[in-house]
């Protein structure tokens, strides 16, 4: 008998610089999940502190756009 079935929706994205043909140098990696009870978890990893410092405004804007996509999934 099937018990303890769980459903989690996962999201991921990368904020990068020097993007060409869909790839570039990663600045931050973003992950989020929504579990079956509606609990939302966000995680952001800075891959390179110097690149982040030099591209903070763009990387932060990418993170905010990512958050909006995730939050839009529950609307």
ABEGO torsion letter per residue (X at the ends): XBBGBBBBBBBBBBBBBGBBGGBBBBABBBBBBBBAAGBBBBBBBBABAAAAAAAAAAAAAAAAAAAAAAAAAAX
